[in-house]
Amino acid sequence: MNAAISLENLTVSYRRHPALHHVNGAFERGSLTAVVGPNGAGKSTLLKSMLGLVRCNDGRVLTHVDARRIAYLPQQAEIDRSFPISVLDCVLLGYWQAKGNWGGIDAAMCARARQALAAVGLDGFSGRPVASLSVGQFQRVLFARILLQDAEVILLDEPFNAIDARTTGDLLRIISAWHAERRTVIAVLHDHDQVRRAFPQTLLLARHVVAWGQTAEVMCEENLQRARAMAEAVDEQAGVCEVSEADVLALSQSHDHVHAHLHAHEPTHEHAHAGKGGLQ
Ligand SMILES: Nc1ncnc2c1ncn2[C@@H]1O[C@H](COP(=O)(O)OP(=O)(O)OP(=O)(O)O)[C@@H](O)[C@H]1O
C-alpha cells in the first residue's frame, strides 16, 4: 500500500481517560475514507492525533506527506467566528501555510480566492463579515479556504453537521472532485446512508478499530452492533490502557478481512508524531 498516513498501535487518552486504543492501519494515498462510530468513539481524537494536536500515550502516527500539505476542517462548534474578518480574508488564510505570517498576498491570489468562493456558491460574498454568515454559508467559506490550500491530505470533522441537503450536496461534489484529483480525504461522519453512497472506504471506530476497509463490508449490521456494544461497555473510569494484548488479538482475528492489510505496510518515516507515557 502507498500510504499517506499510517497509524501504529496509536493509543491516546485524556487525563487518563482512554479515547483511542491500539489503532493500527493506514490511509492509502488518494483514498476517500469515512470515519464512523458512536459518540465518544474517538473519531475527532483520531483526526487531532494525525495533526499532532493531541499527544499519543503509545504508538505513533506516521505522515508520509509534507505536514504543511494537510488541511483540517474542525467541527464548527470549535471555531470562534466572532473575529472581525471578511469572507475574502478568511479564504485567503488558506495561503497561510504556504506563505507564513508575512507572506504577501497579491492580486492573483485574491483572484483565486474569489474563484474558490464562486466554486462553493458564494459569488459576491467577499466583503461580508464571517460573523454574519449562516452555518451553511460559513461551511462553504471553509471549503473555499481548503480549495486554496492545495492539500494532499484533507481531514474533515463532521463537515455536514447542521448543514442542509442542498449545501451538503454541493460540498459532497467538492469532496468527489478532491478524490478525483487523487487527494486523500478523511471525513468524520454520522449519516450512514451518506457514507454508503459517497465514501468507498470506511473506518468504524469504538475506541478500537472495529472494522476498516471497503464501506460495504465494514458497514454491515454485525459490525455496527459490535461498535455500539463496545461503546456502551466502555468504562469511563478505566485506566489509560486496560485492554490486554489477548483482547486486541481476539478482536483483530474476528475481523481478519479488514485487518489483513494493517501490518502489510512498512512505512518510510518522513514525519512522525510519537508519544510514550506522557498523559494529557
Ligand atoms: N479535550 C478533552 N478532554 C478530556 N476528554 C476528552 C477531550 N476530548 C475528547 N475527550 C473524550 O475522549 C473520548 C473521545 O472523544 P472524541 O471527541 O474523540 O469522540 P468522537 O467519536 O469524535 O465523538 P462525537 O461523535 O460525539 O463527536 C470521549 O470520551 C470524550 O469525552
Ligand as a Chemical Component Dictionary entry (heavy atoms), coordinates in Angstrom:
data_LIG
# 
_chem_comp.id                   LIG 
_chem_comp.type                 NON-POLYMER 
_chem_comp.pdbx_formal_charge   0 
_chem_comp.three_letter_code    LIG 
# 
loop_
_chem_comp_atom.comp_id 
_chem_comp_atom.atom_id 
_chem_comp_atom.alt_atom_id 
_chem_comp_atom.type_symbol 
_chem_comp_atom.charge 
_chem_comp_atom.model_Cartn_x 
_chem_comp_atom.model_Cartn_y 
_chem_comp_atom.model_Cartn_z 
_chem_comp_atom.pdbx_ordinal 
LIG N1  N1  N 0 -10.183 17.713 25.481 1  
LIG C1  C1  C 0 -10.674 16.619 26.102 2  
LIG N2  N2  N 0 -10.523 16.435 27.417 3  
LIG C2  C2  C 0 -10.980 15.344 28.038 4  
LIG N3  N3  N 0 -11.643 14.341 27.416 5  
LIG C3  C3  C 0 -11.830 14.475 26.090 6  
LIG C4  C4  C 0 -11.368 15.615 25.356 7  
LIG N4  N4  N 0 -11.709 15.451 24.062 8  
LIG C5  C5  C 0 -12.360 14.260 23.978 9  
LIG N5  N5  N 0 -12.441 13.676 25.196 10 
LIG C6  C6  C 0 -13.053 12.383 25.497 11 
LIG O1  O1  O 0 -12.450 11.412 24.644 12 
LIG C7  C7  C 0 -13.433 10.495 24.157 13 
LIG C8  C8  C 0 -13.423 10.529 22.623 14 
LIG O2  O2  O 0 -13.865 11.823 22.226 15 
LIG P1  P1  P 0 -13.960 12.249 20.680 16 
LIG O3  O3  O 0 -14.411 13.684 20.650 17 
LIG O4  O4  O 0 -12.704 11.910 20.007 18 
LIG O5  O5  O 0 -15.112 11.280 20.193 19 
LIG P2  P2  P 0 -15.985 11.359 18.848 20 
LIG O6  O6  O 0 -16.062 9.967  18.324 21 
LIG O7  O7  O 0 -15.456 12.392 17.925 22 
LIG O8  O8  O 0 -17.405 11.775 19.440 23 
LIG P3  P3  P 0 -18.667 12.570 18.782 24 
LIG O9  O9  O 0 -19.278 11.661 17.747 25 
LIG O10 O10 O 0 -19.579 12.746 19.961 26 
LIG O11 O11 O 0 -18.151 13.875 18.225 27 
LIG C9  C9  C 0 -14.762 10.913 24.788 28 
LIG O12 O12 O 0 -14.984 10.126 25.944 29 
LIG C10 C10 C 0 -14.541 12.364 25.165 30 
LIG O13 O13 O 0 -15.301 12.731 26.291 31 
# 
loop_
_chem_comp_bond.comp_id 
_chem_comp_bond.atom_id_1 
_chem_comp_bond.atom_id_2 
_chem_comp_bond.value_order 
_chem_comp_bond.pdbx_ordinal 
LIG N1  C1  SING 1  
LIG C1  N2  SING 2  
LIG C1  C4  DOUB 3  
LIG N2  C2  DOUB 4  
LIG C2  N3  SING 5  
LIG N3  C3  DOUB 6  
LIG C3  C4  SING 7  
LIG C3  N5  SING 8  
LIG C4  N4  SING 9  
LIG N4  C5  DOUB 10 
LIG C5  N5  SING 11 
LIG N5  C6  SING 12 
LIG C6  O1  SING 13 
LIG C6  C10 SING 14 
LIG O1  C7  SING 15 
LIG C7  C8  SING 16 
LIG C7  C9  SING 17 
LIG C8  O2  SING 18 
LIG O2  P1  SING 19 
LIG P1  O3  DOUB 20 
LIG P1  O4  SING 21 
LIG P1  O5  SING 22 
LIG O5  P2  SING 23 
LIG P2  O6  DOUB 24 
LIG P2  O7  SING 25 
LIG P2  O8  SING 26 
LIG O8  P3  SING 27 
LIG P3  O9  DOUB 28 
LIG P3  O10 SING 29 
LIG P3  O11 SING 30 
LIG C9  O12 SING 31 
LIG C9  C10 SING 32 
LIG C10 O13 SING 33 
# 
